[in-house]
């Protein structure tokens, strides 16, 4: 299992504490693999872009019009976190449904 997020993100820290065996990848320094990003976008579409983030709020209106995948490639911190890859299954966020699915109640 691999958890993609930010080491400074409280939600990502909570997820890592509940999933101690997961490998952690900091998207700020390491990014998200291209194929995984495309798969996640195909599954989650617009949910993958965190429109409440500081990064998003700093964009001009014209920047926000760029295709979401381009924005996420250029600004990985714009991704909603965490993105968890467990084999072929992807999870986004750390809500009750994700915690239950991963047995991290």
N, CA, C and O atoms as CSV, one atom per row, in Angstrom:
chain,resi,resn,atom,element,x,y,z
A,1,UNK,N,N,0.849,-1.170,0.000
A,1,UNK,CA,C,0.000,0.000,0.000
A,1,UNK,C,C,0.897,1.236,0.000
A,1,UNK,O,O,1.883,1.308,0.734
A,2,UNK,N,N,0.531,2.212,-0.845
A,2,UNK,CA,C,1.295,3.451,-0.935
A,2,UNK,C,C,0.352,4.619,-0.703
A,2,UNK,O,O,-0.719,4.697,-1.306
A,3,UNK,N,N,0.757,5.522,0.172
A,3,UNK,CA,C,-0.023,6.703,0.498
A,3,UNK,C,C,0.696,7.922,-0.086
A,3,UNK,O,O,1.842,8.202,0.263
A,4,UNK,N,N,0.013,8.641,-0.976
A,4,UNK,CA,C,0.565,9.848,-1.587
A,4,UNK,C,C,-0.048,11.050,-0.889
A,4,UNK,O,O,-1.270,11.180,-0.820
A,5,UNK,N,N,0.798,11.923,-0.375
A,5,UNK,CA,C,0.299,13.098,0.331
A,5,UNK,C,C,1.418,14.063,0.633
A,5,UNK,O,O,2.454,14.073,-0.032
A,6,UNK,N,N,1.191,14.877,1.649
A,6,UNK,CA,C,2.194,15.837,2.110
A,6,UNK,C,C,2.545,15.517,3.552
A,6,UNK,O,O,1.661,15.266,4.370
A,7,UNK,N,N,3.839,15.526,3.865
A,7,UNK,CA,C,4.228,15.198,5.237
A,7,UNK,C,C,3.756,16.253,6.225
A,7,UNK,O,O,3.689,15.987,7.425
A,8,UNK,N,N,3.427,17.449,5.738
A,8,UNK,CA,C,2.942,18.510,6.621
A,8,UNK,C,C,1.419,18.525,6.755
A,8,UNK,O,O,0.875,19.355,7.483
A,9,UNK,N,N,0.727,17.619,6.064
A,9,UNK,CA,C,-0.734,17.574,6.053
A,9,UNK,C,C,-1.241,16.760,7.252
A,9,UNK,O,O,-0.874,15.596,7.409
A,10,UNK,N,N,-2.081,17.369,8.094
A,10,UNK,CA,C,-2.615,16.674,9.269
A,10,UNK,C,C,-3.397,15.425,8.883
A,10,UNK,O,O,-3.286,14.392,9.543
A,11,UNK,N,N,-4.191,15.518,7.811
A,11,UNK,CA,C,-4.987,14.368,7.379
A,11,UNK,C,C,-4.072,13.218,6.949
A,11,UNK,O,O,-4.341,12.059,7.264
A,12,UNK,N,N,-3.009,13.534,6.240
A,12,UNK,CA,C,-2.060,12.502,5.809
A,12,UNK,C,C,-1.367,11.871,7.017
A,12,UNK,O,O,-1.121,10.665,7.032
A,13,UNK,N,N,-1.057,12.676,8.018
A,13,UNK,CA,C,-0.429,12.145,9.231
A,13,UNK,C,C,-1.360,11.182,9.948
A,13,UNK,O,O,-0.929,10.136,10.432
A,14,UNK,N,N,-2.648,11.538,10.017
A,14,UNK,CA,C,-3.632,10.652,10.648
A,14,UNK,C,C,-3.707,9.331,9.889
A,14,UNK,O,O,-3.746,8.260,10.496
A,15,UNK,N,N,-3.727,9.412,8.568
A,15,UNK,CA,C,-3.793,8.199,7.747
A,15,UNK,C,C,-2.556,7.334,7.973
A,15,UNK,O,O,-2.672,6.118,8.123
A,16,UNK,N,N,-1.388,7.942,7.999
A,16,UNK,CA,C,-0.152,7.176,8.200
A,16,UNK,C,C,-0.121,6.525,9.579
A,16,UNK,O,O,0.368,5.406,9.731
A,17,UNK,N,N,-0.639,7.221,10.570
A,17,UNK,CA,C,-0.669,6.653,11.921
A,17,UNK,C,C,-1.577,5.418,11.948
A,17,UNK,O,O,-1.275,4.442,12.634
A,18,UNK,N,N,-2.681,5.460,11.205
A,18,UNK,CA,C,-3.616,4.335,11.154
A,18,UNK,C,C,-3.148,3.229,10.216
A,18,UNK,O,O,-3.593,2.087,10.332
A,19,UNK,N,N,-2.258,3.559,9.292
A,19,UNK,CA,C,-1.747,2.593,8.307
A,19,UNK,C,C,-0.219,2.522,8.412
A,19,UNK,O,O,0.476,2.902,7.470
A,20,UNK,N,N,0.308,2.047,9.527
A,20,UNK,CA,C,1.757,2.105,9.758
A,20,UNK,C,C,2.600,1.333,8.752
A,20,UNK,O,O,3.788,1.615,8.596
A,21,UNK,N,N,1.998,0.360,8.068
A,21,UNK,CA,C,2.765,-0.423,7.099
A,21,UNK,C,C,2.772,0.184,5.705
A,21,UNK,O,O,3.442,-0.327,4.808
A,22,UNK,N,N,2.031,1.270,5.518
A,22,UNK,CA,C,1.956,1.905,4.198
A,22,UNK,C,C,3.256,2.663,3.902
A,22,UNK,O,O,3.872,3.253,4.789
A,23,UNK,N,N,3.642,2.625,2.647
A,23,UNK,CA,C,4.783,3.430,2.190
A,23,UNK,C,C,4.257,4.840,1.960
A,23,UNK,O,O,3.174,5.009,1.398
A,24,UNK,N,N,5.003,5.853,2.383
A,24,UNK,CA,C,4.570,7.240,2.212
A,24,UNK,C,C,5.380,7.910,1.115
A,24,UNK,O,O,6.606,7.807,1.093
A,25,UNK,N,N,4.696,8.598,0.201
A,25,UNK,CA,C,5.353,9.356,-0.861
A,25,UNK,C,C,4.895,10.806,-0.735
A,25,UNK,O,O,3.706,11.103,-0.847
A,26,UNK,N,N,5.845,11.698,-0.503
A,26,UNK,CA,C,5.527,13.126,-0.399
A,26,UNK,C,C,5.419,13.700,-1.813
A,26,UNK,O,O,6.405,13.741,-2.548
A,27,UNK,N,N,4.228,14.137,-2.184
A,27,UNK,CA,C,4.005,14.602,-3.551
A,27,UNK,C,C,4.744,15.907,-3.848
A,27,UNK,O,O,5.015,16.211,-5.009
A,28,UNK,N,N,5.067,16.671,-2.820
A,28,UNK,CA,C,5.796,17.922,-3.043
A,28,UNK,C,C,7.211,17.635,-3.545
A,28,UNK,O,O,7.700,18.307,-4.453
A,29,UNK,N,N,7.861,16.644,-2.956
A,29,UNK,CA,C,9.242,16.358,-3.354
A,29,UNK,C,C,9.346,15.255,-4.402
A,29,UNK,O,O,10.251,15.286,-5.236
A,30,UNK,N,N,8.433,14.276,-4.378
A,30,UNK,CA,C,8.552,13.124,-5.262
A,30,UNK,C,C,7.520,13.079,-6.390
A,30,UNK,O,O,7.686,12.327,-7.351
A,31,UNK,N,N,6.455,13.880,-6.278
A,31,UNK,CA,C,5.413,13.872,-7.302
A,31,UNK,C,C,4.581,12.599,-7.265
A,31,UNK,O,O,4.735,11.763,-6.375
A,32,UNK,N,N,3.708,12.469,-8.240
A,32,UNK,CA,C,2.843,11.299,-8.384
A,32,UNK,C,C,3.163,10.690,-9.753
A,32,UNK,O,O,3.196,11.410,-10.751
A,33,UNK,N,N,3.397,9.383,-9.813
A,33,UNK,CA,C,3.681,8.765,-11.113
A,33,UNK,C,C,2.573,9.075,-12.129
A,33,UNK,O,O,1.387,9.045,-11.802
A,34,UNK,N,N,2.979,9.367,-13.347
A,34,UNK,CA,C,2.057,9.761,-14.424
A,34,UNK,C,C,0.888,8.791,-14.596
A,34,UNK,O,O,-0.267,9.213,-14.666
A,35,UNK,N,N,1.186,7.500,-14.663
A,35,UNK,CA,C,0.117,6.511,-14.885
A,35,UNK,C,C,-0.857,6.475,-13.716
A,35,UNK,O,O,-2.064,6.331,-13.914
A,36,UNK,N,N,-0.342,6.604,-12.509
A,36,UNK,CA,C,-1.207,6.609,-11.332
A,36,UNK,C,C,-2.088,7.856,-11.331
A,36,UNK,O,O,-3.275,7.784,-11.013
A,37,UNK,N,N,-1.508,8.986,-11.683
A,37,UNK,CA,C,-2.276,10.233,-11.726
A,37,UNK,C,C,-3.406,10.128,-12.752
A,37,UNK,O,O,-4.526,10.566,-12.489
A,38,UNK,N,N,-3.119,9.556,-13.901
A,38,UNK,CA,C,-4.154,9.375,-14.926
A,38,UNK,C,C,-5.243,8.420,-14.448
A,38,UNK,O,O,-6.429,8.672,-14.665
A,39,UNK,N,N,-4.849,7.328,-13.801
A,39,UNK,CA,C,-5.827,6.372,-13.260
A,39,UNK,C,C,-6.700,7.028,-12.199
A,39,UNK,O,O,-7.918,6.844,-12.185
A,40,UNK,N,N,-6.073,7.793,-11.314
A,40,UNK,CA,C,-6.819,8.463,-10.244
A,40,UNK,C,C,-7.783,9.485,-10.835
A,40,UNK,O,O,-8.916,9.612,-10.371
A,41,UNK,N,N,-7.342,10.209,-11.852
A,41,UNK,CA,C,-8.225,11.197,-12.469
A,41,UNK,C,C,-9.396,10.516,-13.168
A,41,UNK,O,O,-10.523,11.010,-13.121
A,42,UNK,N,N,-9.133,9.383,-13.818
A,42,UNK,CA,C,-10.208,8.644,-14.483
A,42,UNK,C,C,-11.248,8.169,-13.470
A,42,UNK,O,O,-12.441,8.125,-13.771
A,43,UNK,N,N,-10.793,7.818,-12.280
A,43,UNK,CA,C,-11.709,7.308,-11.253
A,43,UNK,C,C,-12.408,8.436,-10.491
A,43,UNK,O,O,-13.615,8.369,-10.263
A,44,UNK,N,N,-11.662,9.467,-10.097
A,44,UNK,CA,C,-12.210,10.498,-9.204
A,44,UNK,C,C,-12.584,11.800,-9.907
A,44,UNK,O,O,-13.299,12.631,-9.347
A,45,UNK,N,N,-12.097,11.976,-11.139
A,45,UNK,CA,C,-12.359,13.174,-11.946
A,45,UNK,C,C,-12.115,14.450,-11.145
A,45,UNK,O,O,-11.035,14.628,-10.581
A,46,UNK,N,N,-13.096,15.328,-11.090
A,46,UNK,CA,C,-12.934,16.636,-10.447
A,46,UNK,C,C,-12.635,16.590,-8.965
A,46,UNK,O,O,-12.101,17.549,-8.409
A,47,UNK,N,N,-12.976,15.476,-8.312
A,47,UNK,CA,C,-12.703,15.356,-6.876
A,47,UNK,C,C,-11.207,15.348,-6.582
A,47,UNK,O,O,-10.792,15.661,-5.466
A,48,UNK,N,N,-10.399,14.993,-7.573
A,48,UNK,CA,C,-8.954,14.883,-7.362
A,48,UNK,C,C,-8.310,16.249,-7.134
A,48,UNK,O,O,-7.251,16.337,-6.512
A,49,UNK,N,N,-8.936,17.306,-7.630
A,49,UNK,CA,C,-8.403,18.661,-7.456
A,49,UNK,C,C,-8.990,19.258,-6.183
A,49,UNK,O,O,-10.208,19.361,-6.036
A,50,UNK,N,N,-8.116,19.646,-5.275
A,50,UNK,CA,C,-8.546,20.238,-4.009
A,50,UNK,C,C,-8.761,21.747,-4.206
A,50,UNK,O,O,-7.816,22.535,-4.165
A,51,UNK,N,N,-9.995,22.115,-4.414
A,51,UNK,CA,C,-10.331,23.518,-4.674
A,51,UNK,C,C,-10.371,24.368,-3.413
A,51,UNK,O,O,-10.637,25.569,-3.480
A,52,UNK,N,N,-10.111,23.755,-2.266
A,52,UNK,CA,C,-10.039,24.515,-1.019
A,52,UNK,C,C,-8.589,24.791,-0.619
A,52,UNK,O,O,-8.333,25.435,0.398
A,53,UNK,N,N,-7.648,24.303,-1.420
A,53,UNK,CA,C,-6.231,24.421,-1.062
A,53,UNK,C,C,-5.708,25.842,-1.255
A,53,UNK,O,O,-6.269,26.639,-2.007
A,54,UNK,N,N,-4.634,26.124,-0.564
A,54,UNK,CA,C,-3.949,27.406,-0.702
A,54,UNK,C,C,-3.457,27.584,-2.133
A,54,UNK,O,O,-3.502,28.682,-2.687
A,55,UNK,N,N,-2.986,26.486,-2.725
A,55,UNK,CA,C,-2.498,26.548,-4.104
A,55,UNK,C,C,-3.614,27.005,-5.038
A,55,UNK,O,O,-3.410,27.904,-5.854
A,56,UNK,N,N,-4.785,26.395,-4.925
A,56,UNK,CA,C,-5.925,26.745,-5.784
A,56,UNK,C,C,-6.328,28.201,-5.569
A,56,UNK,O,O,-6.576,28.924,-6.534
A,57,UNK,N,N,-6.394,28.628,-4.330
A,57,UNK,CA,C,-6.812,30.007,-4.027
A,57,UNK,C,C,-5.836,31.034,-4.594
A,57,UNK,O,O,-6.206,32.178,-4.861
A,58,UNK,N,N,-4.578,30.608,-4.776
A,58,UNK,CA,C,-3.577,31.508,-5.323
A,58,UNK,C,C,-3.610,31.634,-6.838
A,58,UNK,O,O,-2.953,32.511,-7.400
A,59,UNK,N,N,-4.365,30.770,-7.506
A,59,UNK,CA,C,-4.454,30.804,-8.967
A,59,UNK,C,C,-5.345,31.941,-9.439
A,59,UNK,O,O,-6.312,32.319,-8.777
A,60,UNK,N,N,-4.992,32.473,-10.598
A,60,UNK,CA,C,-5.869,33.446,-11.249
A,60,UNK,C,C,-7.018,32.669,-11.891
A,60,UNK,O,O,-6.960,31.446,-12.019
A,61,UNK,N,N,-8.041,33.381,-12.285
A,61,UNK,CA,C,-9.193,32.729,-12.924
A,61,UNK,C,C,-8.765,32.003,-14.202
A,61,UNK,O,O,-9.266,30.919,-14.501
A,62,UNK,N,N,-7.841,32.601,-14.951
A,62,UNK,CA,C,-7.395,31.961,-16.192
A,62,UNK,C,C,-6.594,30.689,-15.899
A,62,UNK,O,O,-6.706,29.713,-16.641
A,63,UNK,N,N,-5.793,30.682,-14.838
A,63,UNK,CA,C,-5.038,29.475,-14.475
A,63,UNK,C,C,-5.987,28.338,-14.096
A,63,UNK,O,O,-5.723,27.177,-14.407
A,64,UNK,N,N,-7.074,28.667,-13.436
A,64,UNK,CA,C,-8.044,27.657,-13.012
A,64,UNK,C,C,-8.746,26.991,-14.184
A,64,UNK,O,O,-9.348,25.929,-14.024
A,65,UNK,N,N,-8.674,27.606,-15.362
A,65,UNK,CA,C,-9.326,27.055,-16.546
A,65,UNK,C,C,-8.491,25.976,-17.233
A,65,UNK,O,O,-8.982,25.295,-18.133
A,66,UNK,N,N,-7.242,25.813,-16.821
A,66,UNK,CA,C,-6.385,24.783,-17.418
A,66,UNK,C,C,-6.942,23.389,-17.114
A,66,UNK,O,O,-7.622,23.202,-16.106
A,67,UNK,N,N,-6.657,22.417,-17.977
A,67,UNK,CA,C,-7.122,21.051,-17.728
A,67,UNK,C,C,-6.607,20.544,-16.372
A,67,UNK,O,O,-5.444,20.764,-16.034
A,68,UNK,N,N,-7.457,19.875,-15.603
A,68,UNK,CA,C,-7.070,19.421,-14.264
A,68,UNK,C,C,-5.788,18.596,-14.222
A,68,UNK,O,O,-4.974,18.776,-13.317
A,69,UNK,N,N,-5.596,17.699,-15.180
A,69,UNK,CA,C,-4.371,16.886,-15.158
A,69,UNK,C,C,-3.123,17.738,-15.339
A,69,UNK,O,O,-2.094,17.477,-14.715
A,70,UNK,N,N,-3.209,18.749,-16.187
A,70,UNK,CA,C,-2.060,19.662,-16.355
A,70,UNK,C,C,-1.763,20.389,-15.051
A,70,UNK,O,O,-0.605,20.515,-14.652
A,71,UNK,N,N,-2.810,20.867,-14.392
A,71,UNK,CA,C,-2.631,21.563,-13.117
A,71,UNK,C,C,-1.995,20.640,-12.080
A,71,UNK,O,O,-1.082,21.044,-11.360
A,72,UNK,N,N,-2.480,19.401,-12.005
A,72,UNK,CA,C,-1.958,18.459,-11.015
A,72,UNK,C,C,-0.512,18.069,-11.298
A,72,UNK,O,O,0.266,17.866,-10.367
A,73,UNK,N,N,-0.147,17.962,-12.566
A,73,UNK,CA,C,1.244,17.650,-12.910
A,73,UNK,C,C,2.161,18.805,-12.530
A,73,UNK,O,O,3.255,18.589,-12.007
A,74,UNK,N,N,1.720,20.018,-12.790
A,74,UNK,CA,C,2.534,21.196,-12.503
A,74,UNK,C,C,2.539,21.547,-11.015
A,74,UNK,O,O,3.513,22.100,-10.505
A,75,UNK,N,N,1.442,21.223,-10.323
A,75,UNK,CA,C,1.286,21.593,-8.912
A,75,UNK,C,C,0.748,20.391,-8.134
A,75,UNK,O,O,-0.444,20.347,-7.827
A,76,UNK,N,N,1.601,19.416,-7.808
A,76,UNK,CA,C,1.120,18.199,-7.138
A,76,UNK,C,C,0.442,18.474,-5.794
A,76,UNK,O,O,-0.367,17.664,-5.341
A,77,UNK,N,N,0.757,19.596,-5.152
A,77,UNK,CA,C,0.130,19.913,-3.874
A,77,UNK,C,C,-1.344,20.273,-4.041
A,77,UNK,O,O,-2.068,20.397,-3.053
A,78,UNK,N,N,-1.784,20.437,-5.264
A,78,UNK,CA,C,-3.184,20.744,-5.563
A,78,UNK,C,C,-4.080,19.504,-5.444
A,78,UNK,O,O,-5.305,19.617,-5.422
A,79,UNK,N,N,-3.462,18.331,-5.368
A,79,UNK,CA,C,-4.226,17.086,-5.293
A,79,UNK,C,C,-4.874,16.934,-3.921
A,79,UNK,O,O,-4.264,17.220,-2.891
A,80,UNK,N,N,-6.117,16.479,-3.932
A,80,UNK,CA,C,-6.771,16.151,-2.664
A,80,UNK,C,C,-5.979,15.012,-2.040
A,80,UNK,O,O,-5.483,14.130,-2.741
A,81,UNK,N,N,-5.864,15.039,-0.720
A,81,UNK,CA,C,-5.010,14.065,-0.053
A,81,UNK,C,C,-5.751,13.356,1.072
A,81,UNK,O,O,-6.751,13.848,1.596
A,82,UNK,N,N,-5.235,12.198,1.422
A,82,UNK,CA,C,-4.245,11.416,0.702
A,82,UNK,C,C,-4.865,10.641,-0.463
A,82,UNK,O,O,-6.069,10.389,-0.496
A,83,UNK,N,N,-4.023,10.279,-1.395
A,83,UNK,CA,C,-4.376,9.329,-2.450
A,83,UNK,C,C,-3.699,8.031,-2.045
A,83,UNK,O,O,-2.478,7.979,-1.900
A,84,UNK,N,N,-4.490,6.985,-1.862
A,84,UNK,CA,C,-3.953,5.715,-1.377
A,84,UNK,C,C,-4.121,4.654,-2.458
A,84,UNK,O,O,-5.224,4.408,-2.948
A,85,UNK,N,N,-3.013,4.040,-2.814
A,85,UNK,CA,C,-3.025,2.942,-3.789
A,85,UNK,C,C,-2.795,1.651,-3.022
A,85,UNK,O,O,-1.728,1.430,-2.449
A,86,UNK,N,N,-3.819,0.802,-3.023
A,86,UNK,CA,C,-3.741,-0.498,-2.361
A,86,UNK,C,C,-3.931,-1.551,-3.441
A,86,UNK,O,O,-5.059,-1.934,-3.750
A,87,UNK,N,N,-2.836,-2.015,-4.012
A,87,UNK,CA,C,-2.915,-2.918,-5.154
A,87,UNK,C,C,-3.523,-2.169,-6.329
A,87,UNK,O,O,-3.019,-1.121,-6.732
A,88,UNK,N,N,-4.609,-2.708,-6.879
A,88,UNK,CA,C,-5.274,-2.056,-8.011
A,88,UNK,C,C,-6.379,-1.103,-7.572
A,88,UNK,O,O,-7.033,-0.491,-8.417
A,89,UNK,N,N,-6.597,-0.966,-6.277
A,89,UNK,CA,C,-7.676,-0.131,-5.757
A,89,UNK,C,C,-7.127,1.211,-5.301
A,89,UNK,O,O,-6.094,1.280,-4.633
A,90,UNK,N,N,-7.829,2.278,-5.669
A,90,UNK,CA,C,-7.447,3.625,-5.255
A,90,UNK,C,C,-8.489,4.190,-4.302
A,90,UNK,O,O,-9.688,3.964,-4.462
A,91,UNK,N,N,-8.011,4.923,-3.316
A,91,UNK,CA,C,-8.873,5.626,-2.366
A,91,UNK,C,C,-8.427,7.081,-2.330
A,91,UNK,O,O,-7.244,7.386,-2.480
A,92,UNK,N,N,-9.385,7.970,-2.129
A,92,UNK,CA,C,-9.067,9.400,-2.081
A,92,UNK,C,C,-9.640,9.994,-0.808
A,92,UNK,O,O,-10.819,9.822,-0.501
A,93,UNK,N,N,-8.788,10.698,-0.070
A,93,UNK,CA,C,-9.214,11.318,1.171
A,93,UNK,C,C,-9.093,10.351,2.338
A,93,UNK,O,O,-8.587,9.239,2.190
A,94,UNK,N,N,-9.560,10.786,3.491
A,94,UNK,CA,C,-9.470,9.976,4.695
A,94,UNK,C,C,-10.792,10.047,5.460
A,94,UNK,O,O,-10.823,10.155,6.686
A,95,UNK,N,N,-11.880,9.983,4.691
A,95,UNK,CA,C,-13.211,10.015,5.280
A,95,UNK,C,C,-13.582,8.667,5.888
A,95,UNK,O,O,-12.824,7.703,5.777
A,96,UNK,N,N,-14.739,8.600,6.525
A,96,UNK,CA,C,-15.177,7.358,7.178
A,96,UNK,C,C,-15.247,6.157,6.229
A,96,UNK,O,O,-14.939,5.034,6.629
A,97,UNK,N,N,-15.652,6.391,4.969
A,97,UNK,CA,C,-15.752,5.280,4.015
A,97,UNK,C,C,-14.387,4.689,3.714
A,97,UNK,O,O,-14.234,3.470,3.633
A,98,UNK,N,N,-13.401,5.550,3.548
A,98,UNK,CA,C,-12.044,5.083,3.237
A,98,UNK,C,C,-11.463,4.358,4.451
A,98,UNK,O,O,-10.864,3.292,4.313
A,99,UNK,N,N,-11.640,4.933,5.627
A,99,UNK,CA,C,-11.119,4.293,6.847
A,99,UNK,C,C,-11.744,2.909,7.035
A,99,UNK,O,O,-11.051,1.954,7.384
A,100,UNK,N,N,-13.059,2.805,6.800
A,100,UNK,CA,C,-13.737,1.520,6.956
A,100,UNK,C,C,-13.238,0.516,5.926
A,100,UNK,O,O,-12.995,-0.644,6.257
A,101,UNK,N,N,-13.083,0.953,4.679
A,101,UNK,CA,C,-12.629,0.058,3.608
A,101,UNK,C,C,-11.228,-0.482,3.885
A,101,UNK,O,O,-10.898,-1.604,3.500
A,102,UNK,N,N,-10.413,0.321,4.552
A,102,UNK,CA,C,-9.040,-0.086,4.832
A,102,UNK,C,C,-8.883,-0.686,6.235
A,102,UNK,O,O,-7.773,-1.006,6.661
A,103,UNK,N,N,-9.992,-0.833,6.936
A,103,UNK,CA,C,-9.945,-1.416,8.271
A,103,UNK,C,C,-9.224,-0.549,9.277
A,103,UNK,O,O,-8.614,-1.052,10.220
A,104,UNK,N,N,-9.295,0.765,9.074
A,104,UNK,CA,C,-8.598,1.701,9.958
A,104,UNK,C,C,-9.592,2.543,10.756
A,104,UNK,O,O,-9.306,3.689,11.101
A,105,UNK,N,N,-10.755,1.969,11.046
A,105,UNK,CA,C,-11.863,2.583,11.739
A,105,UNK,C,C,-11.600,3.796,12.490
A,105,UNK,O,O,-12.512,4.356,13.097
